[in-house]
Amino acid sequence: MLLEPFAFAPWVALGLFTFTTSITPGPNNLMLTVTGAQFGLRATVPAMAGILGGMSLLIGLSGAGVVALLLAVPGLETMLRALGLGYLLWLAWKLCAPDARLNQREIHRPLTMIEAILFQFANPKAWMMAVTAATTFLPGLLPVGAGAGDQAVATLAVALCFVLIGGPCIACWAILGAALQRQLQQGSRLRQFNTVMGFLLAVTALGMLWV
């Protein structure tokens, strides 16, 4: 079997990387917290599924070498980072601005699964996680003389690792937001909460410049 030649240590390292990057604050987790606070836990399920699906897609593209090929184009990586950063800062402003729609509960629905998948392509942290998994951890999971089939199976296994470990991690943030939902319905607490989350989103997005 393909998994028999694999060393155990690389899988432990991948699992720790997945857990650490999935549980720590980032654009995905902050937006899930906001969604949970606005609409409740059940309404965040499509967004969570989209995040996991989008991450799996990015890992697949990275494992296939598509991402490396794209980033080899001069200036493309800088452009993608700029577009992603700009989008995240725009979301942060929508949360923080006094007249922002999100602060006035005028948003009609949470992110759909498709929108959450597309959100991964604007998320610098998601790109970092996928590229690191494919370039740093994937080679150590392949047996000597591995072929294209082994590469595909190993890439699928890495994506599955992100789903199994990352899924519960991001769910914790959605649960946190849902737990705050009732308290945030009182007075101006929702606006204050969104302002804080918008500030954290901006800080997180700007922090991606040093990744």
CORVEN-V177667 format. One record per residue. N is the residue number from 1. PSI is psi in whole degrees, -180 to 180 (* if undefined). Layout:
BEGIN
[[N | PSI] [N | PSI]]
END
This chain:
BEGIN
[[1 | 155] [2 | -35] [3 | -18] [4 | -42] [5 | -10] [6 | 137] [7 | 150] [8 | -36] [9 | -44] [10 | -34] [11 | -37] [12 | -44] [13 | -42] [14 | -42] [15 | -41] [16 | -40] [17 | -45] [18 | -46] [19 | -47] [20 | -46] [21 | -25] [22 | -32] [23 | -22] [24 | 158] [25 | 142] [26 | 174] [27 | -43] [28 | -51] [29 | -38] [30 | -40] [31 | -33] [32 | -38] [33 | -44] [34 | -44] [35 | -43] [36 | -40] [37 | -33] [38 | -42] [39 | -9] [40 | 169] [41 | -45] [42 | -38] [43 | -16] [44 | -10] [45 | -46] [46 | -39] [47 | -41] [48 | -43] [49 | -39] [50 | -39] [51 | -47] [52 | -39] [53 | -42] [54 | -40] [55 | -42] [56 | -39] [57 | -44] [58 | -40] [59 | -42] [60 | -44] [61 | -38] [62 | -44] [63 | -31] [64 | -5] [65 | 1] [66 | -43] [67 | -45] [68 | -38] [69 | -42] [70 | -44] [71 | -14] [72 | -16] [73 | 125] [74 | 127] [75 | -12] [76 | -41] [77 | -43] [78 | -41] [79 | -44] [80 | -42] [81 | -42] [82 | -44] [83 | -44] [84 | -44] [85 | -43] [86 | -41] [87 | -43] [88 | -38] [89 | -34] [90 | -42] [91 | -41] [92 | -41] [93 | -40] [94 | -30] [95 | -37] [96 | -31] [97 | 136] [98 | -33] [99 | 18] [100 | 144] [101 | -39] [102 | -34] [103 | -21] [104 | 13] [105 | 30] [106 | -3] [107 | 134] [108 | -20] [109 | 159] [110 | 178] [111 | 139] [112 | 171] [113 | -42] [114 | -42] [115 | -38] [116 | -36] [117 | -48] [118 | -31] [119 | -30] [120 | -30] [121 | -14] [122 | 3] [123 | 105] [124 | -35] [125 | -38] [126 | -42] [127 | -45] [128 | -45] [129 | -45] [130 | -45] [131 | -41] [132 | -43] [133 | -40] [134 | -36] [135 | -31] [136 | -43] [137 | -37] [138 | -44] [139 | -35] [140 | -14] [141 | -10] [142 | 138] [143 | 162] [144 | 134] [145 | 24] [146 | 144] [147 | -171] [148 | -37] [149 | -43] [150 | -41] [151 | -44] [152 | -44] [153 | -42] [154 | -39] [155 | -42] [156 | -39] [157 | -38] [158 | -44] [159 | -41] [160 | -36] [161 | -41] [162 | -35] [163 | -47] [164 | -36] [165 | -43] [166 | -30] [167 | -56] [168 | -32] [169 | -49] [170 | -27] [171 | -32] [172 | -38] [173 | -38] [174 | -40] [175 | -40] [176 | -46] [177 | -43] [178 | -35] [179 | -25] [180 | -5] [181 | -48] [182 | -42] [183 | -32] [184 | -7] [185 | -7] [186 | 124] [187 | -134] [188 | 16] [189 | -36] [190 | -44] [191 | -42] [192 | -41] [193 | -47] [194 | -36] [195 | -45] [196 | -45] [197 | -36] [198 | -41] [199 | -45] [200 | -37] [201 | -42] [202 | -44] [203 | -43] [204 | -44] [205 | -44] [206 | -32] [207 | -25] [208 | -14] [209 | -24] [210 | 5] [211 | *]]
END
